[in-house]
Amino acid sequence: MTIQWFPGHMAKAKREVGEKLKLVDFVIELVDARAPESSQNPMLQQLLQSKPKMIVMMKKDLADPKLSDQWMSSFKNANAPAIAVNAQDKKDIQALIQLAKEMSQEKMAKLKAKGINPRPARAMILGIPNVGKSTLINRLANKKIAKTGDRPGVTTSQQWIKVKKDFELLDTPGILWPKFEDEEVGYRLASIGTIKDQILPIEDVAAYILDYLKNFYPDLMEERYGFSSFDDMIEAFETIGKKRGCLESGGRVNYEKTAEVIIQDLRSGKIGRITFDVPEGY
C-alpha cells in the first residue's frame, strides 16, 4: 500500500523553500526524536544538498535516550551535526544556539575577510508538520511569535524571526512529501501525530503501536497494560478497552475509543520513552 496525499499549500511551500535557500547561511532541520529517519522529508533533502545543515531532534523527552545518542552519532557521521532537544529545557535551547553559532562561524569569517561588516547569521528552519517547530521558535526568540498547536499544519507562511543578536531564522510551513512508498513510515508518522489522524484508520495505527511494543518494548507494554505479549490483536484491544473503560452499552469494548487511548498513551509519553527508527548497524 502506498499512502499518498499532497495538499496544494505544501507544493507552494516546497517551491518557496527552494527560492529562499540562497538567502540563508545554513539550514536547521527539525525531526522527531521518536522517528528521526521517518520524519526527514526526502523531497527536502534534494533541495538542501548544497547547504550546510544541522539536525535538531525534537521531543527528546519522549524518545528512547540510547537510540537518540545513536542517531546523533549517525547524523554526525553523515556530516550533519545533530542535537536532541526538549523545547521546555533552557539548557537544551542554549546548547542549540551554541551549535547554530558554530555552524555560522565559517560563513562569518569569509564575510569578514571580504571586508563586509558582521551581521547576524541567517538560518532557515524547516521540518515536517507537527514536529514542534513553532514551539521551538518561540523558545529561541523568548516570546510568542509563531502559532503553536498539537495538530499538523499550524504554520502556513514564511517569516523572519530574530534570536537575540546571534542569528535570524526564516520560518517555513511544515512540508510533507507526496506519498509514502514505505507503508511503515506512514504508520510511524501517524503514531506520533505528524500526519493527520484522518489519513490512516485509527485502529490500524493503534495496532501498529501495540505490535511494535510487543517486539521492541515488551517491558513498557507490561507496565502500562499488564501484558508483554499477545497472539491475537482483538484480544489485546479487549484487555486494554476493559481496563480503561472503553465500553459501549452491554459491556462491549469500543475498539475506536480503545485505539484513541493507545495512541494518546504513546504521544503523551505515558507508555514510556519509545523510538520507532533504529540506525543502521545498531
Secondary structure by P-SEA (a helix, b strand, c coil): cccccccaaaaaaaaaaaaacccccbbbbbbbcccccccccaaaaaaaccccbbbbbcccccccaaaaaaaaaaaaaacbbbbbbccccaaaaaaaaaaaaaaaaaaaaaaaaaccccccbbbbbbbccccaaaaaaaaaacccccccccccccccccccccccccccccccccccccccccaaaaaaaaaacccccccccaaaaaaaaaaaaacccaaaaaacccccccccaaaaaaaaaaaaccccccccccaaaaaaaaaaaaaaccccbbbccccccc
